Amino acid sequence: MPQRNSSKKQTAVEVAAVRRPRGEARRLLLDAARELFARRDYRATTTREIAEAAGVSEYLLFRHFSSKAGLFREALVVPFTTFLDEFRTTWQSVIPEETDEQELSRQFVGPLYDVLVEHRGLLLTLVAADGLSEDDIEASGIADIRRALSVLGQISAEGMRLRGMRSNQPDLPAHSTVAMIVGMVALHSTFFGSTPPSREAIVDELVQAILHGFLHRPE
């Protein structure tokens, strides 16, 4: 009997040892997902691999996120769309005649660059999105990105209107700006190898490209 009780106590100790703080498993899964999706796109990454990398059971992955698509959405898509929503709020508060265009551009470029650097896995899946089914596009949140970029296109059109500029495709400046930032992040190692310029230098260059390539174009 003493040995049996000792065994039970040992089991309880072992269980307590592996018990994690509230929210820890969720955080581990999000971190593992961001790391694995940065190496391979959405289709090539499995829930089992993510769970193993996080050191938790696959059951917990489904408990917290329901599916791989749900985990991808929260790990990579939500930070991107949250930033665009926040910038839309900033834009709505802008008073054109009191706005420093360079500072406003920096408020867009810098944070977006940082979001994309931190969530590189999003870029791989966006590039490969043509191979995803419509169900996957909707479930994983890629459709949310499209909707957010559509709103950004409306901001672009409004900005051109306020400056008296005309274009048959007034949303394209916003999309080309995002594509420029995405390209700088995606091709960072290809462009610069082991001696990249600083984050500040890259953001400064992107801001100047926007100011002189978009805002100061011929009317």
C-alpha positions in Angstrom: 0.0 0.0 0.0 2.7 2.6 0.8 4.4 1.9 -2.5 1.1 2.3 -4.3 0.5 5.7 -2.6 4.1 6.7 -3.3 3.5 5.9 -7.0 0.4 8.0 -7.0 2.2 10.9 -5.4 5.0 10.6 -8.0 2.5 10.7 -10.8 0.9 13.9 -9.3 4.4 15.5 -9.1 5.1 14.6 -12.7 1.8 16.0 -13.9 2.5 19.2 -11.9 5.9 19.5 -13.5 4.6 19.5 -17.0 1.7 21.8 -16.3 2.1 25.1 -18.1 0.9 28.6 -17.2 -2.4 29.6 -18.7 -1.9 30.7 -22.3 1.6 29.2 -22.6 0.6 26.4 -25.0 -1.2 28.9 -27.2 1.9 31.1 -27.3 4.2 28.2 -28.1 1.9 27.1 -31.0 1.8 30.7 -32.4 5.6 31.0 -32.2 6.2 27.5 -33.8 3.7 28.3 -36.5 5.4 31.6 -37.4 8.8 29.8 -37.6 7.6 26.9 -39.7 5.4 28.9 -42.0 8.5 31.1 -42.6 10.3 28.1 -44.0 7.5 26.5 -46.0 4.2 27.7 -47.3 0.8 27.0 -45.9 0.2 23.7 -47.8 3.6 22.2 -47.0 3.3 22.7 -43.2 1.3 20.2 -41.2 -0.4 20.6 -37.8 1.6 17.6 -36.5 4.9 19.4 -37.3 3.7 22.6 -35.7 2.6 20.8 -32.5 5.9 18.9 -32.3 7.9 22.1 -32.7 5.8 23.7 -30.0 6.2 20.8 -27.7 2.5 20.3 -27.2 -0.1 17.8 -28.4 -1.8 18.2 -31.7 -5.1 18.0 -29.7 -4.2 21.3 -28.1 -3.6 22.9 -31.4 -7.1 22.0 -32.5 -8.5 23.0 -29.2 -7.1 26.5 -29.4 -7.3 27.2 -33.1 -9.8 24.6 -34.5 -7.7 24.0 -37.6 -4.4 24.8 -39.4 -6.2 27.6 -41.2 -7.3 29.1 -37.9 -3.8 29.0 -36.6 -2.4 30.5 -39.7 -4.9 33.3 -39.6 -4.1 34.2 -36.0 -0.3 33.7 -36.3 0.2 35.6 -39.5 -2.8 37.2 -41.0 -4.3 39.0 -38.0 -1.1 41.1 -37.3 -1.1 42.3 -40.9 -4.8 43.2 -41.1 -4.7 44.8 -37.6 -2.0 47.1 -38.8 -3.9 48.1 -41.9 -7.0 48.7 -39.7 -5.0 50.9 -37.4 -3.6 52.9 -40.3 -7.1 53.4 -41.7 -8.0 54.9 -38.4 -4.9 57.2 -38.6 -5.9 58.2 -42.1 -9.4 59.1 -41.1 -8.1 61.5 -38.5 -5.7 63.3 -41.0 -6.2 67.0 -41.7 -4.6 67.4 -45.1 -3.4 71.0 -44.7 -1.8 70.1 -41.4 -0.3 66.8 -42.4 3.4 66.2 -42.8 3.4 63.8 -45.8 6.8 62.4 -45.0 5.8 61.5 -41.4 2.5 60.0 -42.5 4.4 57.9 -45.0 6.8 56.8 -42.4 3.9 55.8 -40.1 2.8 53.4 -42.8 6.1 52.1 -44.1 8.0 51.5 -40.9 5.3 49.5 -39.0 4.3 47.5 -42.1 7.9 46.6 -42.8 8.3 45.4 -39.2 5.1 43.3 -39.4 6.3 41.6 -42.6 9.8 40.9 -41.2 8.3 39.4 -38.1 5.8 37.3 -40.1 7.7 36.3 -43.1 5.7 33.1 -43.5 2.8 35.2 -44.7 4.8 36.2 -47.7 5.5 32.6 -48.8 1.8 31.7 -48.6 0.7 34.9 -50.4 3.0 34.1 -53.3 1.6 30.6 -53.5 -2.0 31.6 -53.0 -3.0 30.9 -56.6 -2.6 27.2 -55.7 -5.0 27.3 -52.8 -8.7 26.5 -53.0 -11.2 29.2 -52.4 -12.1 27.4 -49.1 -8.5 27.6 -47.9 -8.2 31.2 -49.0 -11.3 32.1 -46.9 -10.5 30.0 -43.9 -6.8 30.9 -43.6 -7.6 34.7 -43.8 -6.0 35.4 -47.1 -9.4 36.8 -48.2 -9.2 39.1 -45.2 -5.9 40.5 -46.6 -7.6 41.1 -50.0 -10.4 43.0 -48.3 -7.9 45.0 -46.2 -5.9 45.9 -49.3 -9.1 46.9 -51.0 -9.7 49.4 -48.2 -6.1 50.6 -48.6 -6.8 51.1 -52.3 -9.7 53.4 -51.3 -7.4 55.4 -49.1 -5.0 55.7 -52.1 -7.8 57.0 -54.3 -8.9 59.5 -51.7 -5.3 60.7 -51.3 -5.0 61.3 -55.0 -8.3 63.1 -55.1 -7.3 65.4 -52.2 -4.1 66.3 -54.1 -6.0 66.9 -57.4 -4.4 63.9 -59.1 -6.1 61.7 -61.7 -5.7 58.1 -62.5 -7.6 55.4 -64.3 -6.4 53.0 -61.5 -6.3 55.1 -58.3 -5.9 52.0 -56.1 -2.7 50.9 -57.8 -0.4 53.3 -55.9 -1.4 51.6 -52.6 -1.0 48.1 -54.0 2.4 48.9 -55.6 3.6 50.5 -52.4 2.7 47.3 -50.4 4.3 45.2 -53.1 7.5 47.3 -52.9 7.7 46.8 -49.1 6.9 43.1 -49.5 9.6 42.7 -52.1 12.2 44.4 -49.9 11.4 42.0 -47.1 11.1 38.8 -49.2 14.3 39.5 -51.1 16.3 40.9 -48.2 19.0 38.2 -48.1 19.1 38.0 -51.9 19.7 41.7 -52.2 22.1 42.2 -49.3 23.6 38.9 -48.2 25.3 39.0 -44.9 25.8 42.8 -44.8 22.4 44.4 -45.0 21.7 48.1 -44.5 20.0 49.0 -41.2 16.3 48.9 -40.8 16.2 52.7 -40.6 18.1 53.1 -43.9 15.7 50.7 -45.7 12.6 52.4 -44.3 14.0 55.9 -45.3 14.6 54.7 -48.8 11.1 53.2 -49.1 9.6 56.5 -47.7 11.5 58.5 -50.3 10.3 56.2 -53.1 6.7 56.8 -52.0 7.1 60.5 -51.7 8.7 61.1 -55.0 7.3 58.2 -57.0 3.6 58.7 -55.9 2.8 62.0 -54.2 4.9 64.1 -56.5 4.0 62.5 -59.8 2.8 64.8 -62.6 -0.8 65.9 -62.2 
